[in-house]
Amino acid sequence: MSSFAAPANVPAYLISNYLPFNLFQAQPYGNALFSSHWHDQVMEIIFVVKGRMQLFIEGYSYVGEEGDIILIEEGQIHGAYLMEKEEVPEYYAVLINKSILLTAESMHIVHEPLLNGKLSFPRCLRAEDDNYNDLKELILNIAAEYKSKKSGYELVIKSYLYRLIVTLTRVYGYEVSNSKAEGVNRRRIEELRDVMLYVEEHYGEQFTLNGISKLARMSPYHFCRTFKKITGQTFVEYVNLCRIRKGEEMIMNSSLPITQIAHRVGFNNINYFNRVFRKYRLCSPSEFRKQAVQDLHASTELN
């Protein structure tokens, strides 16, 4: 199974247009299994293999436990975190690009609302659900095919994906209501997405609470409260994690001094950068670079 850093707010990792799907388990960053993000045109299904995790999906908090199936629709802000004093859970994250998978030739097998955003699913399915075993079997079959990569595995996975989407649509799909309250909540979430994209693009700059709050069209107090409720992180935690991820990329892919990298990703104080980096990666930036070089040499020797 592939292992990736925390996903960013960009199109999800997909193998190809022919197989618009991927399966992975992200490496934790501190207490974040994966920081808050969303996927355009992609639905995500998380299957908790072992352990527990704290999930935030569009402002709702869930505890994902062993065997749970979590359904995340396209565009929904979601993040997952370690439970206090518990081990890192094992899980599969299945990403499916519906708009590519469901071509014009296959549209007749599903309800059109699945693609145009007029269907929604329950957030979490558990063993007591009547159709749980069917969905669990499909997810485990997809994982087994992806890991073994036997001849023709792409076609087998694609067939399972079709069955998965059709089952979800038939059994769990329901029309989304357009109440005034939901409209207000949707606008708030879209405003937070604007902020999160801004941070991803301007992570090296200094942010002020007043400036960011204006971008979100909220008061500073309301912005801080809403951001934490939707993402499960404070705004400072989100910014720091974004900067550490960018710094990690620079450490691995350049020979820039650590001090220069710290300034480029928005840390004016090298000691603070070192402290925050250690919090998320459990080592100093210098130790991380040394390990990355050793891993590269080991990989080169194997090849």
C-alpha positions in Angstrom: 0.0 0.0 0.0 1.2 3.5 -0.8 1.9 5.9 2.0 1.5 9.7 1.4 1.9 12.8 3.4 -1.2 14.6 4.6 -3.4 15.3 1.5 -3.7 19.0 0.4 -6.7 20.8 -1.0 -6.0 19.7 -4.6 -7.5 17.0 -6.8 -7.1 13.6 -5.0 -4.3 11.2 -5.8 -5.6 9.0 -8.6 -3.8 6.2 -10.5 -5.0 7.3 -13.9 -8.1 8.4 -15.9 -8.5 4.8 -16.8 -8.6 3.8 -13.1 -9.9 7.0 -11.3 -9.2 5.5 -7.8 -6.6 5.2 -5.2 -6.1 3.5 -1.8 -3.7 4.8 0.8 -3.1 5.4 4.5 -1.5 8.8 5.3 1.4 9.1 7.8 0.3 11.0 10.9 1.5 14.5 11.5 1.6 14.9 15.3 -2.0 14.1 16.3 -3.3 14.6 12.8 -3.9 11.4 10.8 -4.7 13.8 8.0 -5.3 17.5 8.3 -8.5 19.2 7.1 -8.9 19.2 3.4 -11.5 18.3 0.7 -11.6 16.7 -2.8 -13.3 18.2 -5.8 -15.2 15.6 -7.9 -14.0 12.8 -5.6 -15.8 10.8 -2.9 -13.9 9.2 -0.1 -14.6 6.0 1.8 -12.7 5.3 5.0 -12.7 1.8 6.4 -11.3 1.5 10.0 -9.4 -1.7 10.1 -8.1 -1.5 13.7 -8.3 1.1 16.5 -10.2 4.4 16.7 -9.9 7.9 15.2 -11.6 11.3 15.8 -13.2 12.5 12.6 -14.5 16.0 11.7 -16.7 16.1 8.6 -18.3 19.5 7.7 -18.4 20.5 11.4 -19.7 17.2 12.8 -17.6 15.1 15.1 -17.5 11.3 14.9 -15.4 8.6 16.6 -14.5 6.1 13.9 -14.1 2.6 15.5 -12.8 -0.7 14.2 -15.1 -1.9 11.3 -16.8 1.5 10.7 -17.3 2.6 7.1 -17.1 6.4 6.8 -18.6 8.1 3.7 -17.3 11.5 2.7 -18.9 13.3 -0.2 -17.0 15.4 -2.7 -16.2 18.9 -1.6 -16.8 18.2 2.1 -14.1 19.5 4.5 -12.8 16.6 6.6 -9.9 15.7 8.9 -9.0 12.9 11.3 -7.0 12.9 14.5 -5.6 10.5 16.9 -7.6 9.7 20.0 -5.9 10.8 23.2 -3.4 8.3 24.5 -4.3 5.7 21.8 -2.2 4.0 19.1 -2.3 5.1 15.5 -5.2 3.3 13.9 -5.1 1.2 10.8 -7.5 2.2 8.0 -8.1 2.3 4.3 -8.9 5.5 2.5 -10.6 4.8 -0.8 -10.8 7.7 -3.2 -13.1 7.5 -6.2 -13.5 10.1 -9.0 -17.2 9.6 -9.8 -17.3 11.9 -12.8 -14.5 9.9 -14.6 -15.6 6.4 -13.5 -19.2 7.0 -14.6 -18.8 7.7 -18.2 -21.6 8.5 -20.6 -21.9 4.8 -21.5 -22.4 3.8 -17.8 -24.6 6.7 -16.7 -27.8 4.6 -17.1 -26.8 2.3 -14.3 -26.9 5.0 -11.6 -29.1 7.9 -10.6 -27.9 11.1 -12.2 -28.2 13.0 -8.8 -25.1 11.1 -7.6 -23.0 13.2 -10.0 -24.8 16.6 -9.7 -24.7 16.7 -5.9 -28.4 16.1 -5.2 -27.8 12.9 -3.3 -26.3 12.4 0.2 -25.3 9.5 2.3 -25.1 8.7 6.1 -21.7 9.7 7.5 -21.0 6.3 9.2 -22.1 2.7 8.6 -21.7 0.1 11.3 -22.1 -3.7 11.5 -25.7 -3.6 12.5 -26.7 -1.9 9.2 -28.5 -4.4 6.9 -26.1 -3.8 3.9 -22.9 -3.4 5.9 -21.4 -6.8 5.1 -21.9 -6.3 1.4 -20.1 -3.0 1.4 -17.3 -4.2 3.7 -16.7 -7.2 1.4 -16.4 -4.8 -1.6 -13.9 -2.5 0.2 -11.8 -5.4 1.4 -11.8 -7.0 -2.1 -10.7 -3.6 -3.6 -7.8 -3.4 -1.1 -6.7 -7.0 -1.7 -6.7 -6.5 -5.5 -4.8 -3.2 -5.2 -2.1 -4.6 -2.9 -1.6 -7.8 -4.9 -1.7 -6.1 -8.4 -2.2 -9.4 -10.2 -2.8 -9.4 -13.9 -6.0 -7.5 -14.8 -6.4 -6.0 -11.3 -7.4 -2.7 -12.8 -10.5 -4.2 -14.4 -11.4 -6.2 -11.3 -11.1 -3.0 -9.1 -13.2 -1.0 -11.6 -16.0 -3.7 -11.4 -15.9 -3.5 -7.6 -16.1 0.3 -7.8 -19.2 0.2 -10.0 -20.8 -2.2 -7.6 -19.9 0.0 -4.6 -21.4 3.1 -6.1 -24.5 1.4 -7.3 -25.1 -0.2 -3.9 -24.6 3.1 -2.1 -26.9 4.9 -4.5 -29.7 2.3 -4.3 -29.7 1.8 -0.6 -28.4 5.0 1.1 -28.9 7.8 -1.4 -31.5 10.3 -0.5 -32.4 13.8 -1.8 -30.6 16.6 -0.2 -32.9 19.2 1.3 -32.2 22.9 0.6 -33.3 24.5 3.9 -32.3 28.0 4.8 -30.1 26.8 7.7 -28.2 24.4 5.4 -27.7 27.2 2.9 -26.1 29.4 5.6 -23.9 26.5 6.8 -22.8 25.8 3.2 -21.8 29.5 2.7 -19.7 29.4 5.9 -17.9 26.2 4.7 -17.2 27.8 1.3 -15.8 30.8 3.0 -13.5 28.6 5.1 -12.4 26.8 2.0 -11.4 30.2 0.6 -9.3 30.7 3.7 -7.7 27.3 3.5 -6.8 27.7 -0.2 -5.3 31.1 0.7 -3.1 29.6 3.3 -1.9 26.8 0.9 -0.9 29.5 -1.6 0.6 32.1 0.8 2.0 29.9 3.6 5.3 31.8 3.6 3.6 35.1 4.4 2.5 36.4 7.9 -1.2 36.2 8.7 -3.2 38.4 11.0 -6.4 37.3 12.6 -8.2 40.5 11.4 -7.0 40.0 7.8 -8.0 36.3 7.7 -11.3 37.0 9.4 -12.2 39.6 6.7 -11.3 37.1 4.0 -13.8 34.7 5.6 -16.4 37.5 6.0 -16.6 36.9 9.8 -15.7 38.6 13.0 -12.4 37.3 14.5 -14.3 35.6 17.3 -16.8 34.0 15.0 -14.0 32.9 12.6 -11.9 31.2 15.3 -15.0 29.4 16.7 -16.3 28.3 13.2 -12.9 27.2 12.0 -12.3 24.9 15.1 -15.9 23.5 14.8 -15.6 22.7 11.1 -12.0 21.3 11.0 -11.3 20.1 14.6 -8.1 22.3 14.5 -7.4 25.9 15.5 -6.4 28.2 12.7 -2.9 28.4 14.1 -2.6 24.6 14.2 -3.8 24.4 10.6 -1.3 27.0 9.4 1.6 25.4 11.3 0.8 22.0 9.9 0.7 23.4 6.4 4.0 25.2 6.8 5.7 22.1 8.3 4.5 20.0 5.3 5.9 22.6 2.9 9.1 22.7 4.9 9.4 18.9 4.9 9.2 19.0 1.1 12.0 21.6 0.9 14.2 19.6 3.3 13.9 16.5 1.2 14.1 18.1 -2.3 16.6 20.9 -1.8 20.0 21.6 -0.2 18.8 24.9 1.3 19.9 25.6 4.9 17.3 24.8 7.5 17.3 28.4 8.6 16.4 29.6 5.1 13.7 26.9 4.8 12.2 28.0 8.0 11.9 31.6 6.8 10.5 30.5 3.4 7.7 28.7 5.0 6.7 31.5 7.3 8.7 30.9 10.5 10.6 34.0 11.5 12.1 32.2 14.5 14.3 29.1 13.8 13.8 27.8 17.4 10.0 28.0 17.0 10.3 26.2 13.6 12.4 23.4 15.2 9.9 23.1 18.1 6.9 22.9 15.8 8.6 20.5 13.4 9.5 18.2 16.2 5.9 18.2 17.5 4.7 17.0 14.1 7.5 14.8 12.9 9.0 13.6 16.2 12.5 14.7 15.2 14.4 17.9 14.4 14.6 19.2 10.8 18.3 18.2 10.6 17.5 14.7 11.8 14.7 14.5 9.3 17.1 15.5 6.4 19.7 13.0 7.6 17.2 10.2 7.6 15.8 11.2 4.2 19.3 11.1 2.7 19.9 7.7 4.2 16.6 6.4 2.8 17.5 7.7 -0.6 20.9 6.0 -0.6 19.3 2.7 0.6 16.7 2.9 -2.2 19.4 3.6 -4.8 21.5 0.6 -3.7 18.5 -1.7 -3.9 17.8 -0.6 -7.4 
